[in-house]
Amino acid sequence: MPDTTSGNPMLGVASGTMGPMIRVTVAIPVYNDWPAVFQLVPLLDAALKAEAPEVRARVLLLDDGSASAPGPEWDSARLAAIERVDVLVMRRNLGHQRAIAVGLSYIEANLPCDAVVVMDGDGEDSPGDVPVLLKRFVDEGGTKAIFAQRARRTEKLTFRVFYKLYKGAHWLLTGQKVLVGNFSVVPFVLLKKLVVVSDLWNHYAAALFKARLPVAMVPLARGHRLAGESRMNFVSLVVHGLSAMSVHGERIGVRLLAGTGVSVALVTLILLGLLSYRIGANYEFPRWMVGASVALLVILFQALGLALVFAFTVLSGRDHASFLPVRDYGFFVDKLNPLVPRAKEE
């Protein structure tokens, strides 16, 4: 049954129209990063109170199997725009993207509202930018998902270099540029479409774009971590990148197949041209050139075979949804713990 502890859903939820007050659920995945989240939530509350007084928010912290729990400092939290803070506890660690998938599915089933804000809890998704995204959400009539388009990043040089390489590989294999992360506002009316997309289990943003849901973007700079150290390293970046690209497996298979096919055709034509020249001009090519050409052709045919296998493997899996968020999210939810039951007016 839908949760009604934060009040009755406003008219806009049922009718699909925006009213004078906007109810928002903020979904924040957390893995042992409670000090940063404890700083983030009051900053978010202050930003909403100052820049978006018409917004009434509820924060849902997606506890992704953390080894630690929120401390007693939450008992003294003083919030105004945020009406309550809850912790959705996962049964085990799922990873950032899968925690988001479970959280969005839980919200769609239990927490009706006007919009869902998805953001990281470390501060790199700046809480001061949430009113900016919500304003664009309202300007678009509450019908589009609004993503923060990263205009500038603040990580270390090595991370930025690897991220550039990932973006290049993503564009080469999928034909699509990486423009956004998780920081976004999603209309509640679109959640019912998103939670039946199996790819949501692997990557939230890529799944939303693949589902062809209406999207708008706002250029925003990435913020700075509030506390602790980032857990994003080379391995996690690679896993994150592969998860995003796996959503576009069909497109990657077709591009690999087309690319290797064109390469085989070009090399074959070149070899035929060289053979015709040798016969017509009675010219003897060096043996190493002949051997290298044949070896290259063999390698390309092997690549073509692998691309065929990959493409058909991807296509054969189209009818097999291993994870359906709306159906399976409940297996991973342990409990809902209230952290700040009601807003404490200053």
N, C-alpha and C positions, 0 to 999 in steps of 0.2 A: 504494500500500500504506500502511496506517496506520503512523504514526511510533511507534516503540517505544523511542526513546532515553531517555525519562523513566521507563522501567520498565513492567512489564506492567500492563494495565488491571486495576483492582480488581474484585472479584466484583460489586460493585454496578452497574458499568457494564453487564455482560452481563445481570444478572437484573432490573435496574430497581429494586432495593432499596438502601437506604442501609446502608453498613457502618460500622465503627468509624473508618475513615479516609476522607476525602473528597478526591478528586483534582479540582482546579479548573484550568481554563485561563482566564487573564485576557487579553481582547482589548482592545488600546488603539490606536486610530488616531492616527497622528503625521504632522504635516506641518511640517517644519523646527522642531519644538518640543522638541529634544533636551535642552536645559538643564532644562526643567520635568520632563520624563520621568525624567531622571537623579535628580532630587530625589524624585519620586513613588515610584519602585520601592522604595527603602529604607524609606520611610514605610509602604508597603503591606506589605512584609516584616515590619516591626516590629509592625504592627497584627495581622497574621495570627499571628505567633509568640506575642503576648501574649493575644489574645482568641479565637483559633481554632486551638489547637495540634493539633487533629485534621485540619487542612487541609494538604494538600501542593499547592502551586501551581506553575504554569508560566505565564510571561508571554510573550504573543505581541504584539510591537509591529508594527502594520500601517503600514508606511512608505508613505504615500500619495504617492509620487513626489517625495520631498523633494530639494531641491537640495543639502543637506548630509547628512552621515552621522554616526552616533554617534562621539564622540571617544574617545581612549585612556583617559579616566578610568574607563570601564567595566571595564577590566582589574583595577582594585583594588576592585571591588564585593564586599562581604561580605554574603551572604544566607543565611538559615536556612530559613524556611518556603517560600521560592521556590526551587525546584530548578534552574531554568534560565530564561534569557531569550533569546528568539530574535527576529529581525527578518524579517518576511515582506515582501519588497520588491515593490511594484507596478511594472508596466512604465511607468505614467504616472500623473499626478494624476487621481484619479477624483472627489474630493470626500468629505467626512466619511462620509455615509451609504453611499455605494457601497463605500468601503473596508471598512466594517463588513460589508456584504453579502458581499464577497469573503472576508473573514477568517472569518466564520461558516461559509461553505461549505467553506473549506479545513479548518477544525477538524473539521467533521462528517465529512469524507472521510478525514482523516489523523491526527487527534489525539483518540482516544477518552478520555473522562473522565466525571466525574459531573455537572459543571456548568460553564457558561461565564459568566464575569463580563464584562460590557461596560461600559467606563468611558472617560471622556476622560483625556488624559494631562497636562492643565494643572493639576490639583489641585482644580478646581471640583467634580469628583466626589471627595469626600473619601475618601482611602484608609482612614481610621479607620471609615468607615461600611460597608466591605465585610464585616467580620465580622457586622454587624447584618443585612445582607441574607442572608448565608449562614445565619445562625441561623434566620431566618424560612423560608428554603428547606428546612432540615432539619425544622423544625416542621410544614411542609406536606407532609412525606413525600417531598420531592424530585420532586413531580409538577407544580408550578406555576412559572411565570415570576414572579420577584419584582422589582418596579420600585420605585425611589425616587420617592415622590410629593413634589414640591417644596413644602415648607411656607413657605419664605422664600428670596428671591433677593438677591444681593449686588451686582448690576451697577449701572452708573450710571443716573441717573434717566431720561435720554432712552431708553436701551435698555429699561428697565422699562415706559415708556409705550408704545413701539412693540410690545413683547411683549404688553401688555394688549390693544392694538388687534388684534394677530394672533389672540389667543385669542378675542376677541369675534367676529371674522370667521369663524374656524374653527367656533365654536359655531353661528353663524347659518347657515352654508352646509352643515355636516355634521350638526348636531344633537348633536354630541359635544364634551365639554369637554376641553381640553388639560390633563392632570394630570401627565404624566411626560415624561422625556427619554430619553436612551440608558442611563443608569445602571441596571443590572439584573443579575439572575442568571437564566440560562436553563438548565433541565435538558437534559442532552445528549440524552435520549430525545425531546425536543420538536424538536431541531434538524432531524431528518429530515423533519419536517412543515413547518418554517419555510423550509428551503432550496428547496422547490418552490413557494414563493409568489413570483410575479413582482414584486409590489409591494415586496419586500425591496430591490430595486435603487434605489427612490426614498426609502424611509423605513423604518428598522428597526422602531421602536415601533409606528407606524401599521399596518405589515404584520402584525405579531404580533397586534395587537388585531383586525384585519380577519379574520385566519385563525381567530379565536375559540378561541385556545388558552387554557388556564386561567391566570389571572393573579391575583396578590395584590399589594398595595401597602403600603409602609412610609413614613410621613411623615419626611422628612429635609431639613434645611436645606442649601442649596448652599454649597460651600466657597469658598476664595479661590485665585486663580491663584498658582502657586508662583514662576514666573519669566516674563519677557517680557510682551508685550502681547497682548490678545485680538484675534483676526482677525475676530471676528464684528462686522460693521457692518450698516448699513441694508440694503444690497443682499443680503448673504449671509443676513440674517434673512428677507427677502422670499423669496429662493430656497428657503431651508429650509422656510418656511411653505407655499409653493406645492407643494413636494415632498410634504409631509405631507398636504395636502389632495387632491393628485392621486390618492393611494391610495383616497380615497373619492369618485372621480369619478362613479360610478353614483348614489350617494346625493345628491351635489350636483346632478347633472342632474335627478333626480326632484324635489328641493326647488325648484329654479329653475322647472321646468315647472309644478309645483303652485302656487307663489307667483305667477307671472305669469298663470297661468290664473285664479286667484281674483281677482287685481287687474282683469283684463279683464272678468270677470263683474260685479264690483261697480261699475266705472265704467259699464258698459253699462246696468246696472239704474238707476243714478243718472240717466244721460242720458234713459232712457226715462221715468223718473219726472218729470223736469223737462219733457220734451216733453208728457206727459199733463197736467201742471199748466198749461202754457202754453195747451194747447187747451181745457181745461176752464174755466180762469179768464180766458181771453183776455188773458194777461199777456205783454208783450213783454220778453224778456230782452235785456240789453246785448249788442252784437255781440262785444265782446271775450270775454265769457263763453262764447258759443257757439263762437268760434274756439279758445279755450283748451281747451274740452272735447273738441272734435274732434281737436285736435293731441295731447292726452293719450291719447285712444283709439288714434290711429295709432301713437304711440310704444309703447303697451302691446302692440299687435298685433305690432309689430316685435320687441319683447322676447320675446313668446311664440314667434315664429318662430325667433329665435336660440336660445331654450331648447330647442325641439324639435330643432334641428340638433345642439346640444351633446349632448342626451340620446341621440339615435340614433348619434352619432359614438362616444360612450362605449360604448354597448351593442354596436356593431358590432366594437369592439376586444376584446370579452371572450374571443373564441376565438383571439386572436393574442398569444401571449406573446413579446414582443420579446427579453426577457432572462429566462432561467431559471437561477437561481443555481447549482443543483446541476450543471447541464450546462455553463454558460458561464464559471464563475469562473476556470477555468484559463487562459483567454486573457489575463487581466490579472495573473497571478502571474509574477514574474521568477525569484526564488530565495528560499531560506530561509537566512539567515545566523545562526549561533549567536553570541550576544553574551556571555552568561555560561553556559558549557556545563554547569557543575555548581555546586551550592550550596557555598559556602565557610563552614563552620561557624565561629562566633565562638569 
